[in-house]
Amino acid sequence: QGLFFRLFYPCLPRAGAQQPLWIPRREYCSTLGTAAQHARRWLVPLISLTLGSCRVPVSWNGPFKPCSSGYPLIIFSHGLGAFRAGLGDLDCVMGLAGVVPLWHIFLPSCCCRDHSACTTYFCTAEAGREEWIPYQEVPQGQKEFYFRKQQVHQRAEECVRALRLFQDISSGKSVPNVLQQDFDLSVLQDSIDVTKAAAMGHSFGGVTAVLALVKEPSFRCAVALDAWMFPLENSLYPEVPRPVLFINTEQFQTPESVAKMKRLSSRNSQTKIITILGSVHQSHTDLTFLTGRLISRIFGVRGTLDPYKCLDITSRAALAFLQRHLNLEEDFSQWDKLLEGSGDSLVPGAPFSRSHL
């Protein structure tokens, strides 16, 4: 019944601000390898050694900066085998903060509780007790489509609940937080424009963002980073009411997956499909920045394109799309050409000749 997410928000600068760990708990180290289907015994200490001390370059529990006009709201959904802080947070924050003077967007990154995260947990009614929810493979004898379909619907419903949660917060309703935190959610009242809400996600989270448009018309658009379209049933494509920006990598998509995206673009001229050349599936994630040559080789998390250039293209295209469909009062329209696949290392549509799906 609850929600578990990490919230990024505009804050005031302060000296000596604490930065949160990229992997907040050791339990995530011990399960990232399992979800990635690697040898857990040797991978756990390797992840702990190389990534355990990495920090996200943001202020933890920083003083909120109010905004009378209201900040837009972006609900983010992570990929298969990831978690709320593991994939997508750092690149979104760095990208959005790096291209504007001040980050003017709320971005709660939900940790999915459908057994598709590497692991997650919830707090039981018993004070202080945590119950962990492990990653689950497709049960033997069950078809993957039906298993993943159930998961993606639960994920999309969590995105909808997150939107409604912030609608409650914005209207002044009291929202209890069972985690012991210094941040008071009530300071957000009247500072979020919940009429300017979008869904965003990577991979499994990308198709989650698309489905969220079906389940909640208050989402005005979606940004899908290398979306894994497989779990979405065919009957729902005609029901997607809002535009989607598909930002694909060069080495992940298949003709079947792209055909599903084109079903949406054929029905809505504002739905766009672009591909970043020289990129791989993990190019949209934090791992491409945090890993050295050895780890990059093991996981295949870097393409031939410089990861910072890939980040620039991704963030600028996303911001141009969000400005267009959320009516943001910014100058992101300067990057509108990216939405047509025009620019260095960028093409319209999807060349899928080297897919790794």
VENTAPE-V62815 format. One line per field, one symbol per residue. ss: DSSP state (2 for helix, 1 for strand, 0 for the rest). Layout:
ss: ???
//
This chain:
ss: 000011110010000000001000022222222220000222222222222000100000000100000011111110000000000022222222220000001111110000000011111000000111110000000002222222222222222222222222222000000000000022220001111111111102222222222220001111111000222002222220001111111000002222222222200000011111000022220022220022222220000000222222222222222222220000022222222200000111000000000
//
